[in-house]
Amino acid sequence: MNADAISINHYLMLSAVLFAIGVAGVLTRRNAIVVFMCIELMLNSVNLTLCAFSSYLGNSAGQVLVFFVMAVAAAEAAVGLAIVISLFRNKQTVNIDEINILKW
Amino acid sequence: MLFQRNPVMSAMCLIANFFCIASLYLLLKAQFLAVIQVVVYTGAIMVLVVFVIMLLNLGEEQKLSEKLGAAKVLGFALGLGFIAEMAYLFSVSGQNDMALSGQAEMIGSVEGIGSALFGKYLLPFEITSLLLLAAMVGAVILAKKKI
């Protein structure tokens, strides 16, 4: 099967499934770092959708947007992991059920 | 990656996943994005994540959920609902045999992305650099000894 036989529907389906896996992970896992990785997975599935539309419709805006999403994901990774480290330093845990200092 | 108790194994599965997505970008004739995916995601972000996991010396999660049965059930129900919704949409929309655009090869090359990035999208590109600077300052401040 050559690459032309793959329609855009397949890419959209795959990225929907990836996004659903990411949502399920965010809602079920308790480890802050794993939740963080699931968010990265969701960003990636959206990137795949954007890139598929960009390639199939012949418009470069989608791929430029994927580039910006990657830049935002990198910034988010740096800040998010710094937050996790300072949380662990103060609370000795990364379990998000035990981190409730914003709740009163 | 969802069902791994150990965060390191979860991270390894995610890295494999990123490589697969990079190969899909190659199929979509987006060479620049495929390379960037491998370099930025697996090369930078996941190395950072694995480094933090090792640094915190996390054990395995005790159970995937102890007392939060309701949240777990809700999460899986919402995920399955989303998949079902998508399946319904795709079944309704029917098969479209749209071929890959002829311009895809030109768009996905480094030249195409670069001319779009530095031509039409110059202002967002510069704002992205500001965002990265802000993230860098924030990470340094958060990682200081005492906050």
gemmi code that builds the backbone of each chain (N, CA, C; Angstrom):
import gemmi

chains = {
    "A": [
        ("MET", (0.850, -1.192, 0.000), (0.000, 0.000, 0.000), (0.885, 1.241, 0.000)),
        ("ASN", (0.746, 2.074, -1.008), (1.601, 3.259, -1.035), (0.962, 4.379, -0.218)),
        ("ALA", (1.716, 5.442, -0.067), (1.295, 6.485, 0.860), (0.047, 7.202, 0.374)),
        ("ASP", (-0.201, 7.177, -0.930), (-1.359, 7.905, -1.434), (-2.663, 7.214, -1.070)),
        ("ALA", (-2.586, 5.913, -0.724), (-3.815, 5.190, -0.392), (-4.320, 5.536, 1.004)),
        ("ILE", (-3.489, 6.198, 1.810), (-3.925, 6.557, 3.156), (-4.707, 7.856, 3.063)),
        ("SER", (-5.971, 7.831, 3.432), (-6.750, 9.062, 3.324), (-6.607, 9.853, 4.614)),
        ("ILE", (-7.094, 11.068, 4.580), (-6.952, 11.945, 5.741), (-7.757, 11.408, 6.921)),
        ("ASN", (-8.799, 10.595, 6.606), (-9.598, 10.025, 7.688), (-8.757, 9.180, 8.632)),
        ("HIS", (-7.791, 8.454, 8.076), (-6.982, 7.583, 8.928), (-6.166, 8.408, 9.914)),
        ("TYR", (-5.601, 9.505, 9.421), (-4.831, 10.362, 10.321), (-5.728, 10.959, 11.397)),
        ("LEU", (-6.928, 11.375, 10.984), (-7.828, 11.990, 11.963), (-8.256, 10.982, 13.017)),
        ("MET", (-8.536, 9.740, 12.562), (-8.928, 8.708, 13.518), (-7.805, 8.420, 14.508)),
        ("LEU", (-6.591, 8.273, 13.967), (-5.461, 7.974, 14.846), (-5.280, 9.076, 15.868)),
        ("SER", (-5.395, 10.338, 15.414), (-5.133, 11.395, 16.386), (-6.277, 11.516, 17.377)),
        ("ALA", (-7.505, 11.151, 16.967), (-8.602, 11.143, 17.939), (-8.352, 10.093, 19.012)),
        ("VAL", (-7.886, 8.916, 18.582), (-7.619, 7.858, 19.558), (-6.489, 8.274, 20.498)),
        ("LEU", (-5.437, 8.902, 19.933), (-4.325, 9.352, 20.774), (-4.803, 10.385, 21.781)),
        ("PHE", (-5.664, 11.293, 21.312), (-6.167, 12.328, 22.214), (-6.991, 11.707, 23.333)),
        ("ALA", (-7.807, 10.693, 22.971), (-8.633, 10.047, 23.994), (-7.760, 9.337, 25.023)),
        ("ILE", (-6.676, 8.711, 24.552), (-5.763, 8.056, 25.491), (-5.165, 9.087, 26.436)),
        ("GLY", (-4.802, 10.263, 25.865), (-4.240, 11.309, 26.706), (-5.240, 11.806, 27.739)),
        ("VAL", (-6.498, 11.985, 27.322), (-7.524, 12.440, 28.263), (-7.710, 11.420, 29.377)),
        ("ALA", (-7.797, 10.127, 28.988), (-7.978, 9.084, 29.996), (-6.813, 9.086, 30.973)),
        ("GLY", (-5.594, 9.296, 30.467), (-4.433, 9.325, 31.344), (-4.478, 10.478, 32.316)),
        ("VAL", (-4.837, 11.674, 31.823), (-4.903, 12.838, 32.709), (-5.935, 12.610, 33.802)),
        ("LEU", (-7.065, 11.979, 33.443), (-8.135, 11.833, 34.422), (-7.898, 10.681, 35.387)),
        ("THR", (-7.069, 9.693, 35.021), (-6.948, 8.523, 35.895), (-5.630, 8.457, 36.649)),
        ("ARG", (-4.544, 8.936, 36.081), (-3.255, 8.742, 36.740), (-3.072, 9.739, 37.869)),
        ("ARG", (-2.297, 9.358, 38.891), (-2.118, 10.209, 40.057), (-0.729, 10.823, 40.143)),
        ("ASN", (0.180, 10.325, 39.320), (1.544, 10.846, 39.344), (1.620, 12.099, 38.471)),
        ("ALA", (2.101, 13.205, 39.054), (2.089, 14.479, 38.336), (2.894, 14.403, 37.050)),
        ("ILE", (4.012, 13.659, 37.056), (4.847, 13.598, 35.855), (4.156, 12.812, 34.753)),
        ("VAL", (3.424, 11.742, 35.140), (2.709, 10.961, 34.124), (1.563, 11.780, 33.535)),
        ("VAL", (0.888, 12.556, 34.389), (-0.158, 13.451, 33.892), (0.431, 14.431, 32.884)),
        ("PHE", (1.604, 14.941, 33.215), (2.311, 15.862, 32.337), (2.611, 15.209, 30.984)),
        ("MET", (3.066, 13.940, 31.026), (3.369, 13.245, 29.774), (2.108, 13.020, 28.957)),
        ("CYS", (0.983, 12.790, 29.632), (-0.275, 12.612, 28.900), (-0.679, 13.902, 28.199)),
        ("ILE", (-0.386, 15.044, 28.837), (-0.683, 16.314, 28.182), (0.165, 16.466, 26.923)),
        ("GLU", (1.438, 16.037, 27.019), (2.289, 16.069, 25.827), (1.705, 15.198, 24.723)),
        ("LEU", (1.146, 14.050, 25.114), (0.544, 13.151, 24.119), (-0.627, 13.830, 23.420)),
        ("MET", (-1.448, 14.562, 24.196), (-2.584, 15.247, 23.588), (-2.103, 16.329, 22.625)),
        ("LEU", (-1.056, 17.076, 23.025), (-0.510, 18.099, 22.127), (-0.042, 17.461, 20.822)),
        ("ASN", (0.571, 16.269, 20.932), (1.075, 15.599, 19.747), (-0.037, 15.155, 18.827)),
        ("SER", (-1.153, 14.697, 19.417), (-2.232, 14.251, 18.538), (-2.817, 15.437, 17.781)),
        ("VAL", (-2.904, 16.583, 18.455), (-3.398, 17.778, 17.753), (-2.424, 18.192, 16.660)),
        ("ASN", (-1.121, 18.066, 16.950), (-0.117, 18.377, 15.932), (-0.301, 17.503, 14.702)),
        ("LEU", (-0.592, 16.229, 14.937), (-0.764, 15.301, 13.817), (-1.958, 15.715, 12.964)),
        ("THR", (-3.045, 16.120, 13.625), (-4.211, 16.586, 12.875), (-3.876, 17.811, 12.025)),
        ("LEU", (-3.192, 18.770, 12.659), (-2.843, 20.000, 11.928), (-1.982, 19.684, 10.722)),
        ("CYS", (-1.005, 18.788, 10.920), (-0.079, 18.475, 9.838), (-0.804, 17.728, 8.725)),
        ("ALA", (-1.737, 16.826, 9.094), (-2.486, 16.093, 8.068), (-3.310, 17.055, 7.230)),
        ("PHE", (-4.026, 17.976, 7.896), (-4.821, 18.934, 7.137), (-3.934, 19.796, 6.256)),
        ("SER", (-2.789, 20.214, 6.812), (-1.893, 21.067, 6.054), (-1.408, 20.373, 4.792)),
        ("SER", (-1.044, 19.091, 4.919), (-0.515, 18.389, 3.757), (-1.607, 18.065, 2.750)),
        ("TYR", (-2.787, 17.703, 3.239), (-3.833, 17.305, 2.295), (-4.476, 18.498, 1.611)),
        ("LEU", (-4.530, 19.644, 2.293), (-5.160, 20.809, 1.686), (-4.151, 21.724, 1.010)),
        ("GLY", (-2.866, 21.447, 1.158), (-1.867, 22.258, 0.491), (-1.751, 23.656, 1.046)),
        ("ASN", (-1.846, 23.798, 2.369), (-1.741, 25.110, 2.992), (-0.652, 25.033, 4.054)),
        ("SER", (0.261, 25.995, 4.066), (1.404, 25.879, 4.962), (1.093, 26.332, 6.380)),
        ("ALA", (-0.085, 26.952, 6.601), (-0.370, 27.509, 7.923), (-0.359, 26.429, 8.995)),
        ("GLY", (-0.871, 25.229, 8.657), (-0.934, 24.158, 9.648), (0.433, 23.764, 10.156)),
        ("GLN", (1.389, 23.645, 9.251), (2.713, 23.199, 9.697), (3.416, 24.277, 10.505)),
        ("VAL", (3.155, 25.551, 10.148), (3.720, 26.630, 10.963), (3.125, 26.596, 12.365)),
        ("LEU", (1.813, 26.300, 12.424), (1.160, 26.228, 13.730), (1.723, 25.063, 14.547)),
        ("VAL", (2.025, 23.936, 13.889), (2.647, 22.818, 14.590), (3.981, 23.254, 15.193)),
        ("PHE", (4.729, 24.043, 14.438), (6.011, 24.558, 14.945), (5.793, 25.382, 16.210)),
        ("PHE", (4.761, 26.248, 16.201), (4.509, 27.076, 17.387), (4.059, 26.219, 18.562)),
        ("VAL", (3.235, 25.195, 18.265), (2.783, 24.320, 19.354), (3.978, 23.619, 19.988)),
        ("MET", (4.948, 23.220, 19.165), (6.134, 22.568, 19.727), (6.924, 23.519, 20.607)),
        ("ALA", (7.015, 24.797, 20.182), (7.730, 25.772, 21.008), (7.023, 25.948, 22.347)),
        ("VAL", (5.672, 26.030, 22.310), (4.915, 26.171, 23.552), (5.088, 24.934, 24.425)),
        ("ALA", (5.113, 23.738, 23.787), (5.277, 22.509, 24.569), (6.632, 22.473, 25.251)),
        ("ALA", (7.664, 22.977, 24.561), (8.991, 22.988, 25.176), (9.008, 23.931, 26.381)),
        ("ALA", (8.401, 25.116, 26.211), (8.354, 26.065, 27.327), (7.579, 25.480, 28.495)),
        ("GLU", (6.457, 24.803, 28.171), (5.624, 24.198, 29.198), (6.387, 23.102, 29.933)),
        ("ALA", (7.183, 22.333, 29.179), (7.958, 21.260, 29.816), (8.936, 21.839, 30.818)),
        ("ALA", (9.636, 22.914, 30.417), (10.631, 23.499, 31.319), (9.972, 24.009, 32.595)),
        ("VAL", (8.911, 24.816, 32.439), (8.271, 25.402, 33.622), (7.567, 24.336, 34.455)),
        ("GLY", (6.852, 23.414, 33.776), (6.106, 22.386, 34.508), (7.006, 21.499, 35.335)),
        ("LEU", (8.132, 21.092, 34.756), (9.020, 20.214, 35.515), (9.691, 20.972, 36.649)),
        ("ALA", (9.956, 22.266, 36.431), (10.508, 23.052, 37.545), (9.499, 23.131, 38.689)),
        ("ILE", (8.205, 23.280, 38.328), (7.168, 23.306, 39.368), (7.112, 21.978, 40.093)),
        ("VAL", (7.191, 20.862, 39.339), (7.148, 19.544, 39.977), (8.321, 19.371, 40.934)),
        ("ILE", (9.498, 19.829, 40.523), (10.668, 19.679, 41.391), (10.504, 20.488, 42.664)),
        ("SER", (10.018, 21.742, 42.535), (9.903, 22.540, 43.759), (8.768, 22.025, 44.645)),
        ("LEU", (7.713, 21.442, 44.030), (6.664, 20.805, 44.833), (7.219, 19.624, 45.607)),
        ("PHE", (8.017, 18.819, 44.898), (8.571, 17.638, 45.566), (9.495, 18.050, 46.703)),
        ("ARG", (10.189, 19.171, 46.491), (11.108, 19.634, 47.530), (10.337, 20.073, 48.781)),
        ("ASN", (9.138, 20.655, 48.568), (8.375, 21.148, 49.711), (7.476, 20.092, 50.332)),
        ("LYS", (6.926, 19.189, 49.522), (5.916, 18.250, 50.018), (6.372, 16.803, 50.025)),
        ("GLN", (7.508, 16.491, 49.435), (8.032, 15.117, 49.362), (7.103, 14.172, 48.629)),
        ("THR", (6.292, 14.687, 47.729), (5.432, 13.791, 46.961), (5.105, 14.440, 45.620)),
        ("VAL", (4.815, 13.583, 44.632), (4.292, 14.119, 43.375), (2.906, 13.544, 43.101)),
        ("ASN", (2.309, 12.977, 44.142), (0.958, 12.462, 43.983), (-0.023, 13.633, 43.999)),
        ("ILE", (-0.793, 13.786, 42.927), (-1.613, 14.994, 42.830), (-2.802, 14.963, 43.777)),
        ("ASP", (-3.094, 13.804, 44.391), (-4.162, 13.794, 45.393), (-3.708, 14.444, 46.689)),
        ("GLU", (-2.393, 14.392, 46.950), (-1.893, 14.931, 48.203), (-1.487, 16.388, 48.087)),
        ("ILE", (-1.491, 16.912, 46.879), (-1.117, 18.307, 46.692), (-2.395, 19.132, 46.648)),
        ("ASN", (-2.785, 19.662, 47.802), (-4.049, 20.395, 47.857), (-3.874, 21.698, 48.626)),
        ("ILE", (-2.693, 22.336, 48.491), (-2.463, 23.539, 49.285), (-3.206, 24.733, 48.732)),
        ("LEU", (-3.756, 24.638, 47.519), (-4.554, 25.743, 47.011), (-6.006, 25.626, 47.450)),
        ("LYS", (-6.333, 24.506, 48.129), (-7.713, 24.264, 48.534), (-7.870, 24.698, 49.986)),
        ("TRP", (-9.041, 25.237, 50.361), (-9.218, 25.687, 51.733), (-10.550, 25.267, 52.249)),
    ],
    "B": [
        ("MET", (1.281, 3.316, 27.255), (1.974, 4.049, 28.309), (1.043, 4.294, 29.482)),
        ("LEU", (-0.267, 4.142, 29.227), (-1.231, 4.477, 30.267), (-1.213, 3.465, 31.403)),
        ("PHE", (-0.899, 2.212, 31.067), (-1.054, 1.154, 32.060), (0.244, 0.765, 32.729)),
        ("GLN", (1.318, 1.492, 32.479), (2.582, 1.186, 33.129), (2.579, 1.803, 34.522)),
        ("ARG", (2.899, 0.983, 35.511), (2.969, 1.533, 36.867), (4.209, 2.406, 37.031)),
        ("ASN", (5.301, 1.965, 36.417), (6.573, 2.650, 36.617), (6.653, 3.855, 35.670)),
        ("PRO", (6.889, 5.068, 36.197), (6.948, 6.244, 35.328), (8.033, 6.164, 34.263)),
        ("VAL", (9.149, 5.475, 34.555), (10.218, 5.399, 33.554), (9.747, 4.590, 32.351)),
        ("MET", (9.055, 3.469, 32.614), (8.540, 2.668, 31.505), (7.527, 3.468, 30.702)),
        ("SER", (6.715, 4.242, 31.417), (5.732, 5.087, 30.748), (6.425, 6.080, 29.813)),
        ("ALA", (7.529, 6.684, 30.304), (8.262, 7.638, 29.487), (8.863, 6.957, 28.265)),
        ("MET", (9.374, 5.728, 28.442), (9.965, 5.023, 27.298), (8.907, 4.747, 26.232)),
        ("CYS", (7.708, 4.333, 26.677), (6.629, 4.087, 25.711), (6.272, 5.377, 24.975)),
        ("LEU", (6.263, 6.497, 25.713), (5.928, 7.769, 25.075), (6.986, 8.136, 24.032)),
        ("ILE", (8.264, 7.828, 24.319), (9.315, 8.127, 23.343), (9.105, 7.311, 22.072)),
        ("ALA", (8.763, 6.029, 22.225), (8.472, 5.197, 21.052), (7.312, 5.793, 20.257)),
        ("ASN", (6.304, 6.264, 20.996), (5.156, 6.891, 20.365), (5.573, 8.126, 19.553)),
        ("PHE", (6.477, 8.940, 20.113), (6.921, 10.131, 19.399), (7.652, 9.761, 18.118)),
        ("PHE", (8.447, 8.666, 18.158), (9.127, 8.244, 16.937), (8.114, 7.822, 15.878)),
        ("CYS", (7.051, 7.130, 16.310), (6.020, 6.714, 15.346), (5.365, 7.934, 14.718)),
        ("ILE", (5.082, 8.952, 15.541), (4.452, 10.156, 14.990), (5.399, 10.853, 14.017)),
        ("ALA", (6.712, 10.809, 14.319), (7.681, 11.405, 13.394), (7.647, 10.683, 12.054)),
        ("SER", (7.506, 9.347, 12.072), (7.445, 8.632, 10.796), (6.147, 8.978, 10.059)),
        ("LEU", (5.068, 9.226, 10.804), (3.823, 9.650, 10.139), (3.999, 11.009, 9.475)),
        ("TYR", (4.761, 11.900, 10.129), (5.045, 13.190, 9.496), (5.795, 12.979, 8.190)),
        ("LEU", (6.714, 11.992, 8.172), (7.435, 11.715, 6.931), (6.468, 11.241, 5.858)),
        ("LEU", (5.501, 10.403, 6.241), (4.502, 9.953, 5.268), (3.705, 11.129, 4.720)),
        ("LEU", (3.487, 12.139, 5.579), (2.750, 13.323, 5.143), (3.640, 14.302, 4.387)),
        ("LYS", (4.852, 13.907, 4.087), (5.826, 14.728, 3.366), (6.161, 16.011, 4.126)),
        ("ALA", (6.206, 15.921, 5.447), (6.598, 17.074, 6.254), (7.946, 16.744, 6.896)),
        ("GLN", (9.001, 16.822, 6.081), (10.310, 16.378, 6.559), (10.800, 17.220, 7.718)),
        ("PHE", (10.596, 18.541, 7.601), (11.092, 19.430, 8.657), (10.444, 19.094, 9.991)),
        ("LEU", (9.123, 18.880, 9.962), (8.433, 18.576, 11.220), (8.883, 17.239, 11.786)),
        ("ALA", (9.172, 16.260, 10.910), (9.625, 14.962, 11.409), (10.946, 15.115, 12.165)),
        ("VAL", (11.868, 15.872, 11.575), (13.166, 16.063, 12.231), (12.998, 16.828, 13.534)),
        ("ILE", (12.158, 17.889, 13.490), (11.944, 18.694, 14.696), (11.287, 17.862, 15.794)),
        ("GLN", (10.360, 16.974, 15.380), (9.695, 16.114, 16.356), (10.722, 15.270, 17.105)),
        ("VAL", (11.648, 14.658, 16.339), (12.633, 13.801, 16.998), (13.568, 14.648, 17.867)),
        ("VAL", (14.015, 15.782, 17.324), (15.018, 16.569, 18.052), (14.418, 17.203, 19.298)),
        ("VAL", (13.247, 17.875, 19.119), (12.688, 18.634, 20.248), (12.021, 17.705, 21.258)),
        ("TYR", (11.113, 16.824, 20.760), (10.354, 16.017, 21.715), (11.215, 14.933, 22.349)),
        ("THR", (11.769, 14.057, 21.503), (12.519, 12.959, 22.124), (13.881, 13.422, 22.599)),
        ("GLY", (14.438, 14.426, 21.939), (15.781, 14.848, 22.307), (15.813, 15.784, 23.492)),
        ("ALA", (14.826, 16.667, 23.598), (14.881, 17.661, 24.666), (13.854, 17.399, 25.754)),
        ("ILE", (12.568, 17.325, 25.354), (11.520, 17.265, 26.372), (11.568, 15.956, 27.132)),
        ("MET", (11.689, 14.838, 26.403), (11.629, 13.561, 27.110), (12.888, 13.309, 27.920)),
        ("VAL", (14.037, 13.832, 27.426), (15.243, 13.719, 28.247), (15.046, 14.460, 29.568)),
        ("LEU", (14.416, 15.642, 29.483), (14.134, 16.418, 30.695), (13.213, 15.645, 31.631)),
        ("VAL", (12.164, 15.029, 31.057), (11.209, 14.292, 31.881), (11.885, 13.107, 32.569)),
        ("VAL", (12.649, 12.330, 31.787), (13.318, 11.162, 32.367), (14.319, 11.609, 33.426)),
        ("PHE", (14.984, 12.730, 33.166), (15.940, 13.258, 34.134), (15.247, 13.610, 35.445)),
        ("VAL", (14.083, 14.239, 35.350), (13.348, 14.605, 36.572), (12.873, 13.354, 37.303)),
        ("ILE", (12.407, 12.337, 36.541), (11.955, 11.107, 37.188), (13.100, 10.468, 37.972)),
        ("MET", (14.272, 10.428, 37.339), (15.437, 9.846, 38.020), (15.833, 10.684, 39.232)),
        ("LEU", (15.737, 12.018, 39.062), (16.159, 12.918, 40.132), (15.273, 12.759, 41.358)),
        ("LEU", (13.959, 12.605, 41.127), (13.037, 12.487, 42.246), (13.020, 11.085, 42.817)),
        ("ASN", (13.622, 10.124, 42.111), (13.726, 8.756, 42.611), (12.348, 8.208, 42.973)),
        ("LEU", (11.434, 8.290, 42.001), (10.071, 7.853, 42.247), (9.981, 6.349, 42.164)),
        ("GLY", (9.228, 5.764, 43.084), (8.946, 4.350, 42.970), (7.745, 4.143, 42.068)),
        ("GLU", (7.229, 2.945, 42.095), (6.028, 2.695, 41.327), (4.836, 3.253, 42.090)),
        ("GLU", (3.821, 3.624, 41.335), (2.593, 4.044, 41.992), (2.004, 2.852, 42.719)),
        ("GLN", (1.447, 3.103, 43.895), (0.954, 1.985, 44.693), (-0.125, 1.216, 43.942)),
        ("LYS", (-1.159, 1.955, 43.588), (-2.196, 1.384, 42.735), (-2.527, 2.467, 41.747)),
        ("LEU", (-3.119, 2.092, 40.642), (-3.472, 3.127, 39.677), (-4.483, 4.069, 40.285)),
        ("SER", (-5.345, 3.599, 41.148), (-6.162, 4.517, 41.928), (-6.617, 3.777, 43.167)),
        ("GLU", (-6.514, 4.435, 44.305), (-6.919, 3.762, 45.531), (-8.375, 4.048, 45.844)),
        ("LYS", (-8.637, 5.311, 46.226), (-9.997, 5.613, 46.651), (-10.789, 6.319, 45.563)),
        ("LEU", (-10.122, 6.610, 44.451), (-10.795, 7.403, 43.449), (-11.383, 6.531, 42.359)),
        ("GLY", (-12.177, 5.526, 42.733), (-12.822, 4.675, 41.741), (-13.736, 5.471, 40.823)),
        ("ALA", (-14.408, 6.472, 41.410), (-15.359, 7.246, 40.610), (-14.638, 8.015, 39.509)),
        ("ALA", (-13.500, 8.656, 39.877), (-12.761, 9.436, 38.884), (-12.221, 8.536, 37.783)),
        ("LYS", (-11.763, 7.339, 38.173), (-11.215, 6.418, 37.177), (-12.303, 5.982, 36.202)),
        ("VAL", (-13.458, 5.613, 36.767), (-14.574, 5.182, 35.917), (-15.001, 6.314, 34.997)),
        ("LEU", (-15.077, 7.527, 35.571), (-15.493, 8.685, 34.779), (-14.501, 8.942, 33.654)),
        ("GLY", (-13.188, 8.830, 33.979), (-12.157, 9.062, 32.972), (-12.286, 8.104, 31.815)),
        ("PHE", (-12.425, 6.809, 32.131), (-12.519, 5.850, 31.043), (-13.825, 6.010, 30.281)),
        ("ALA", (-14.898, 6.375, 31.000), (-16.177, 6.557, 30.310), (-16.082, 7.733, 29.344)),
        ("LEU", (-15.458, 8.826, 29.792), (-15.334, 9.984, 28.915), (-14.445, 9.666, 27.720)),
        ("GLY", (-13.343, 8.932, 27.963), (-12.455, 8.564, 26.863), (-13.165, 7.700, 25.854)),
        ("LEU", (-13.882, 6.679, 26.334), (-14.611, 5.801, 25.416), (-15.707, 6.573, 24.692)),
        ("GLY", (-16.339, 7.512, 25.413), (-17.357, 8.332, 24.782), (-16.782, 9.161, 23.651)),
        ("PHE", (-15.597, 9.700, 23.880), (-14.939, 10.505, 22.850), (-14.630, 9.646, 21.625)),
        ("ILE", (-14.108, 8.418, 21.866), (-13.793, 7.531, 20.752), (-15.071, 7.181, 19.987)),
        ("ALA", (-16.152, 6.901, 20.747), (-17.403, 6.534, 20.089), (-17.927, 7.688, 19.245)),
        ("GLU", (-17.809, 8.899, 19.803), (-18.253, 10.081, 19.069), (-17.490, 10.235, 17.759)),
        ("MET", (-16.157, 10.068, 17.863), (-15.329, 10.172, 16.664), (-15.696, 9.091, 15.655)),
        ("ALA", (-15.889, 7.858, 16.146), (-16.241, 6.760, 15.235), (-17.548, 7.064, 14.525)),
        ("TYR", (-18.509, 7.620, 15.281), (-19.788, 7.973, 14.674), (-19.592, 9.032, 13.593)),
        ("LEU", (-18.774, 10.059, 13.924), (-18.551, 11.130, 12.953), (-17.920, 10.586, 11.681)),
        ("PHE", (-16.927, 9.692, 11.858), (-16.251, 9.174, 10.668), (-17.184, 8.284, 9.861)),
        ("SER", (-18.050, 7.537, 10.558), (-18.941, 6.656, 9.812), (-19.979, 7.485, 9.062)),
        ("VAL", (-20.382, 8.621, 9.653), (-21.357, 9.466, 8.968), (-20.721, 10.167, 7.778)),
        ("SER", (-19.467, 10.631, 7.972), (-18.836, 11.430, 6.926), (-18.526, 10.600, 5.697)),
        ("GLY", (-18.420, 9.280, 5.852), (-18.175, 8.428, 4.695), (-16.734, 8.487, 4.240)),
        ("GLN", (-16.452, 7.753, 3.219), (-15.075, 7.659, 2.730), (-14.803, 8.816, 1.781)),
        ("ASN", (-13.777, 9.593, 2.098), (-13.368, 10.562, 1.091), (-11.992, 10.161, 0.590)),
        ("ASP", (-11.834, 10.194, -0.701), (-10.565, 9.736, -1.275), (-9.746, 10.941, -1.729)),
        ("MET", (-9.617, 11.897, -0.808), (-8.814, 13.074, -1.105), (-7.347, 12.663, -1.110)),
        ("ALA", (-6.655, 12.997, -2.173), (-5.250, 12.606, -2.260), (-4.390, 13.669, -1.589)),
        ("LEU", (-3.159, 13.282, -1.312), (-2.210, 14.229, -0.743), (-2.029, 15.377, -1.734)),
        ("SER", (-2.070, 16.595, -1.220), (-1.973, 17.742, -2.109), (-0.647, 17.733, -2.859)),
        ("GLY", (-0.692, 18.231, -4.112), (0.520, 18.257, -4.905), (1.570, 19.182, -4.328)),
        ("GLN", (1.102, 20.174, -3.574), (2.072, 21.135, -3.018), (2.687, 20.644, -1.720)),
        ("ALA", (2.249, 19.457, -1.232), (2.669, 19.023, 0.099), (4.186, 18.940, 0.213)),
        ("GLU", (4.813, 18.432, -0.848), (6.261, 18.263, -0.784), (6.954, 19.613, -0.640)),
        ("MET", (6.409, 20.606, -1.385), (7.022, 21.936, -1.338), (6.785, 22.583, 0.029)),
        ("ILE", (5.576, 22.385, 0.591), (5.252, 23.016, 1.870), (6.092, 22.436, 3.000)),
        ("GLY", (6.250, 21.103, 2.989), (6.888, 20.458, 4.131), (8.386, 20.615, 4.186)),
        ("SER", (9.002, 21.065, 3.079), (10.462, 21.154, 3.099), (10.909, 22.288, 4.013)),
        ("VAL", (12.187, 22.268, 4.353), (12.722, 23.316, 5.223), (12.553, 24.677, 4.562)),
        ("GLU", (12.718, 24.688, 3.233), (12.593, 25.953, 2.510), (11.171, 26.512, 2.619)),
        ("GLY", (10.192, 25.617, 2.423), (8.805, 26.075, 2.474), (8.427, 26.590, 3.847)),
        ("ILE", (8.761, 25.804, 4.883), (8.446, 26.226, 6.253), (9.160, 27.527, 6.578)),
        ("GLY", (10.434, 27.603, 6.171), (11.221, 28.787, 6.509), (10.677, 30.035, 5.860)),
        ("SER", (10.289, 29.931, 4.589), (9.785, 31.144, 3.936), (8.453, 31.566, 4.531)),
        ("ALA", (7.619, 30.570, 4.961), (6.362, 30.945, 5.613), (6.629, 31.571, 6.972)),
        ("LEU", (7.618, 30.991, 7.690), (7.878, 31.418, 9.059), (8.473, 32.822, 9.104)),
        ("PHE", (9.369, 33.108, 8.163), (10.031, 34.411, 8.189), (9.362, 35.414, 7.267)),
        ("GLY", (8.303, 35.001, 6.556), (7.589, 35.948, 5.724), (6.291, 36.350, 6.376)),
        ("LYS", (5.296, 35.475, 6.180), (3.944, 35.803, 6.613), (3.807, 35.750, 8.128)),
        ("TYR", (4.562, 34.844, 8.754), (4.351, 34.612, 10.194), (5.529, 35.125, 11.020)),
        ("LEU", (6.089, 36.259, 10.620), (7.283, 36.754, 11.305), (6.961, 37.213, 12.726)),
        ("LEU", (5.842, 37.926, 12.906), (5.509, 38.448, 14.234), (5.238, 37.334, 15.240)),
        ("PRO", (4.419, 36.300, 14.900), (4.255, 35.192, 15.856), (5.570, 34.499, 16.177)),
        ("PHE", (6.452, 34.426, 15.193), (7.732, 33.780, 15.430), (8.536, 34.536, 16.481)),
        ("GLU", (8.537, 35.876, 16.365), (9.277, 36.682, 17.347), (8.632, 36.580, 18.725)),
        ("ILE", (7.283, 36.516, 18.755), (6.594, 36.386, 20.048), (6.941, 35.046, 20.690)),
        ("THR", (7.132, 33.997, 19.843), (7.539, 32.702, 20.375), (8.884, 32.786, 21.078)),
        ("SER", (9.794, 33.589, 20.490), (11.102, 33.726, 21.146), (10.948, 34.403, 22.501)),
        ("LEU", (10.024, 35.385, 22.580), (9.764, 36.030, 23.876), (9.218, 35.025, 24.878)),
        ("LEU", (8.313, 34.158, 24.396), (7.710, 33.139, 25.257), (8.783, 32.211, 25.811)),
        ("LEU", (9.711, 31.807, 24.941), (10.769, 30.906, 25.399), (11.651, 31.592, 26.428)),
        ("LEU", (11.906, 32.903, 26.211), (12.713, 33.645, 27.187), (12.016, 33.682, 28.538)),
        ("ALA", (10.684, 33.959, 28.500), (9.929, 34.008, 29.756), (9.951, 32.663, 30.448)),
        ("ALA", (9.802, 31.568, 29.664), (9.815, 30.228, 30.260), (11.168, 29.935, 30.890)),
        ("MET", (12.238, 30.396, 30.233), (13.584, 30.157, 30.763), (13.761, 30.856, 32.100)),
        ("VAL", (13.335, 32.142, 32.154), (13.453, 32.881, 33.410), (12.616, 32.222, 34.498)),
        ("GLY", (11.391, 31.816, 34.133), (10.519, 31.179, 35.105), (11.098, 29.895, 35.645)),
        ("ALA", (11.668, 29.075, 34.765), (12.240, 27.800, 35.218), (13.408, 28.035, 36.157)),
        ("VAL", (14.234, 29.028, 35.827), (15.387, 29.300, 36.689), (14.928, 29.761, 38.066)),
        ("ILE", (13.916, 30.652, 38.081), (13.444, 31.155, 39.373), (12.799, 30.048, 40.192)),
        ("LEU", (12.006, 29.179, 39.512), (11.338, 28.092, 40.238), (12.338, 27.076, 40.784)),
        ("ALA", (13.458, 26.918, 40.091), (14.414, 25.884, 40.507), (15.395, 26.406, 41.529)),
        ("LYS", (15.198, 27.661, 41.991), (16.123, 28.190, 42.982), (15.962, 27.451, 44.312)),
        ("LYS", (16.909, 27.601, 45.175), (16.933, 26.826, 46.399), (15.674, 27.036, 47.246)),
        ("LYS", (15.322, 28.299, 47.424), (14.201, 28.632, 48.291), (13.200, 29.454, 47.518)),
        ("ILE", (11.936, 29.010, 47.510), (10.965, 29.863, 46.818), (9.928, 30.362, 47.796)),
    ],
}
model = gemmi.Model(1)
for chain_id, residues in chains.items():
    chain = gemmi.Chain(chain_id)
    for i, (resn, *xyz) in enumerate(residues, 1):
        res = gemmi.Residue()
        res.name, res.seqid = resn, gemmi.SeqId(i, " ")
        for name, pos in zip(("N", "CA", "C"), xyz):
            atom = gemmi.Atom()
            atom.name, atom.element = name, gemmi.Element(name[0])
            atom.pos, atom.b_iso = gemmi.Position(*pos), 0.0
            res.add_atom(atom)
        chain.add_residue(res)
    model.add_chain(chain)
structure = gemmi.Structure()
structure.add_model(model)
structure.setup_entities()
